[in-house]
Amino acid sequence: MRKTAGRCAVSMSAAAALLAACGGSQPPIVPGAMPQSRAAAEPADRGRSWMLPEAKSKDLLYVVYPTQASEGYIDAYSYPQGVLEGQITGLSNPGGDCTDASGDVYVTNGDPSGHSIVEFAHGGTKPIRTLLEPGTNPFSCAVDPANGDLAVTNYGTSAGQGASIAVYRKAKGKPRIYTDSNFLNYAYCTYDNADDLFVDGKYPGGYETPIVAELPHGGKSLLTLNLNDEIGWLSGVQWDKKYLAVGQAIKPYILRFRISGTTGTLVGSTPLTDATDAFQFVFARNKVIVANVWFYDRYEFETDVLVYNYPRGGNSTQRIAYKIGGSELDSVALSPKPQNGLR
């Protein structure tokens, strides 16, 4: 389970890999150094779920804040405007989120009484589908843009119990379960343009040594990738329409790899200069949107969502969802508005 005191209190969102990130002081992000939305610094009112009527006609950035006992919530911001458009409440220990081609949002819900994946329509506040998740600690998800398959990683326990990848055909029914002895835990996942699924996680024997693998379309087992540049810390993975993008949480940056067979060749790096503890990220045209946390100490922190030019990187061009304390920001997903007003 996550502890809401922050990643350094060992959240299942990034597990012990994040402990080293919290040991020393880090330079804070200076407020005012980048554009900040009017609603970004306002405290969240975690009562009933709500959404502005005009939210359904906008691209929405869904930001997940995990807490337990049905106090977890998701803020929805218009993108790129960065205005708070709504909030979904009543979630129990939500973790990752992802979206499909129609803009529906899927959230991994880590309620100890029954793990699940909850689906919301774009701009909606009531679940339209709930999938029971057979693994332990559902962590992140990805939707195949071509066929609608939903992949969910189950981080598992610290000993690897319940760790798996679940793939739901067209995001329905019972999933097909995949495991691999090279993985102790599974973390982030993404699909490429050819329906191949990529996932990262932890080796059984290494302290925090990440492993990256591919489940080819139609394949029955994972293929471990040999990357020609060191991946130092477990972090997000995304397909940028051409390359596999692998994040690095500490002194954050994103590595881009050309994948050929089981070989990954480094083709470039995107520095996230003013981020401090970055994990999940998503792409939006020529931008990358990054969930970021800065720890004052073990229990005091700030959270925000930073937007960078991609692949150039450098300093962020926009700050969204800036908050002091409260619940730790865990994941971001971009939901496109339905075309022609249709879902």
HELIX and SHEET records of a PDB file:
HELIX    1   1 ARG A    7  ALA A    9  5                                   3    
HELIX    2   2 ALA A   15  CYS A   22  5                                   8    
HELIX    3   3 PRO A   53  SER A   57  5                                   5    
HELIX    4   4 ARG A  169  ALA A  171  5                                   3    
HELIX    5   5 GLN A  339  GLY A  341  5                                   3    
SHEET    1   A 5 TRP A  50  MET A  51  0                                        
SHEET    2   A 5 LEU A  84  LEU A  91 -1                                        
SHEET    3   A 5 GLY A  72  SER A  78 -1                                        
SHEET    4   A 5 LEU A  60  TYR A  65 -1                                        
SHEET    5   A 5 SER A 331  SER A 335 -1                                        
SHEET    1   B 4 PRO A  94  THR A  99  0                                        
SHEET    2   B 4 VAL A 105  ASN A 109 -1                                        
SHEET    3   B 4 SER A 116  PHE A 120 -1                                        
SHEET    4   B 4 PRO A 127  LEU A 132 -1                                        
SHEET    1   C 4 PRO A 138  VAL A 143  0                                        
SHEET    2   C 4 LEU A 150  ASN A 154 -1                                        
SHEET    3   C 4 SER A 164  TYR A 168 -1                                        
SHEET    4   C 4 ARG A 176  TYR A 178 -1                                        
SHEET    1   D 4 ASN A 185  TYR A 191  0                                        
SHEET    2   D 4 LEU A 197  LYS A 202 -1                                        
SHEET    3   D 4 PRO A 210  LEU A 215 -1                                        
SHEET    4   D 4 LEU A 223  THR A 224 -1                                        
SHEET    1   E 5 ASN A 226  LEU A 227  0                                        
SHEET    2   E 5 THR A 263  PRO A 271  1                                        
SHEET    3   E 5 TYR A 253  SER A 260 -1                                        
SHEET    4   E 5 LEU A 244  GLN A 248 -1                                        
SHEET    5   E 5 VAL A 237  TRP A 239 -1                                        
SHEET    1   F 4 ALA A 278  ALA A 284  0                                        
SHEET    2   F 4 LYS A 287  PHE A 295 -1                                        
SHEET    3   F 4 PHE A 301  ASN A 309 -1                                        
SHEET    4   F 4 GLN A 318  ILE A 324 -1                                        
END                                                                             
